[in-house]
Amino acid sequence: MEPAAALFAALYAALECGEQHQRTALLLAPDAPFIRFIEVGYALRACLEDRRQHEYLLQRLRPHAGVIVGTLPPGLLPHSMLPRSPALPQFRPLEQISDAEVRDWLVQDAGMVYGELQQDELARYFAAIAPLLAPGGLMVDLGSGLGKVVMTAALSLPFQRCVGVELLAYRHQLALQRCQQLLALNRQQLQRLPQPLQRDQPLLLPGGASATLAHLLDLPQRLAFIEADMFTVDVRAATLVFLYSTCFGALMPALAHKLASELQPGALVSTTTYPLSHPAFRILHHYPAGTLAWTAVNLYQRYGEWDGSAPPATSYEPDAAEWEARMRAELAAR
Ligand SMILES: C[S@@+](CC[C@H](N)C(=O)[O-])C[C@H]1O[C@@H](n2cnc3c(N)ncnc32)[C@H](O)[C@@H]1O
């Protein structure tokens, strides 16, 4: 193995296993950031934990089956981030919570599910998009979790900067910690190379792109993580937006509208599982499930003129009878 290949292998290895992280419960305090989310979650969970309320729970969830990931919402499962401490006195029961609040909760709950693509999937992904990217540019991962894709992108391709945007504070903190670990390992690995190091020394990147040693020497300045709601972050300068959107189904129309409004013509967007159905984007490649990754990957380009109007939202509606049968079976098994 060449020295650079060993160096990259060590750096990639440091990014593994994020999906196994311990979920941190959300903070339960009257002015905590996710307090409305916790309130609705508590109301739904109270119904789940009382058999006599199962029929009512089913009735409240039924209209929103299309935005639930799986059968029972992930936020009601044992490993969820809902705290276990007693409800605050002002928390309302489900009867006093509107349908719109339940739906918003389900959409947000689905979006906070955690998962990471495997290293071989990311290697295939970056190899596929490399020929479409000019050196430099800004890569943004909206919903960056523990930062694996952002850091893999900064290692694999000659982006000038790679930025992750994550909603949950504890995931953002874990991404920062992982980033510090990666940078420390990078420093150690660089010290093992023949000294003195020259910034313009040629370096072959794992995907085959040519760079110089500045690619690794500048790694600290090329990486950034922001704790924020992705809908509040300006992505106008991005040349690639990455979305591991498998749990973002109900957010796709709003995301497409945001990206169409902000991105420059030529910018690339990739999604997983769900398409980006919007007239401002054309599809460059569709990689069916099982080719690049376990799920479908779609690559789009922002192009041409667009009058600013939002296309009609398309939504996924599961077979109602089949959903209800699954839900009843899960409730009965509790
Ligand atoms: C499936 S994980 C993907 C993590 C990372 N992109 C990866 O591929 O390894 C999706 C992430 O999006 C985050 N997320 C959900 N809604 C968000 C929002 N509105 N703004 C920012 N991040 C969000 C979740 O907390 C979660 O960490």
The ligand as a MOL file (V3000), in Angstrom:
LIG
                    3D

  0  0  0     0  0            999 V3000
M  V30 BEGIN CTAB
M  V30 COUNTS 27 29 0 0 0
M  V30 BEGIN ATOM
M  V30 1 C -30.2300 10.1970 8.3130 0
M  V30 2 S -29.2830 11.3360 9.2980 0 CHG=1
M  V30 3 C -27.9390 11.5860 8.1580 0
M  V30 4 C -26.6290 12.0460 8.7700 0
M  V30 5 C -25.5340 12.3550 7.7710 0
M  V30 6 N -25.9830 13.2480 6.7190 0
M  V30 7 C -25.0090 11.0910 7.1420 0
M  V30 8 O -25.4260 10.8020 6.0130 0
M  V30 9 O -24.1830 10.4110 7.7600 0 CHG=-1
M  V30 10 C -30.2410 12.8290 9.1160 0
M  V30 11 C -29.8550 13.9290 10.0700 0
M  V30 12 O -30.6190 15.0960 9.7500 0
M  V30 13 C -30.8530 15.8020 10.9580 0
M  V30 14 N -31.9640 16.7420 10.7290 0
M  V30 15 C -33.2950 16.4800 10.6580 0
M  V30 16 N -34.0010 17.6070 10.4480 0
M  V30 17 C -33.0860 18.6090 10.3630 0
M  V30 18 C -33.2050 20.0100 10.1600 0
M  V30 19 N -34.3930 20.6030 10.0120 0
M  V30 20 N -32.0760 20.7410 10.1270 0
M  V30 21 C -30.8580 20.1630 10.3070 0
M  V30 22 N -30.6950 18.8380 10.5200 0
M  V30 23 C -31.7860 18.0630 10.5420 0
M  V30 24 C -31.1590 14.6940 11.9420 0
M  V30 25 O -31.0330 15.1090 13.2830 0
M  V30 26 C -30.1400 13.6340 11.5300 0
M  V30 27 O -28.9630 13.7410 12.2780 0
M  V30 END ATOM
M  V30 BEGIN BOND
M  V30 1 1 1 2
M  V30 2 1 2 3
M  V30 3 1 2 10
M  V30 4 1 3 4
M  V30 5 1 4 5
M  V30 6 1 5 6
M  V30 7 1 5 7
M  V30 8 2 7 8
M  V30 9 1 7 9
M  V30 10 1 10 11
M  V30 11 1 11 12
M  V30 12 1 11 26
M  V30 13 1 12 13
M  V30 14 1 13 14
M  V30 15 1 13 24
M  V30 16 1 14 15
M  V30 17 1 14 23
M  V30 18 2 15 16
M  V30 19 1 16 17
M  V30 20 1 17 18
M  V30 21 2 17 23
M  V30 22 1 18 19
M  V30 23 2 18 20
M  V30 24 1 20 21
M  V30 25 2 21 22
M  V30 26 1 22 23
M  V30 27 1 24 25
M  V30 28 1 24 26
M  V30 29 1 26 27
M  V30 END BOND
M  V30 END CTAB
M  END
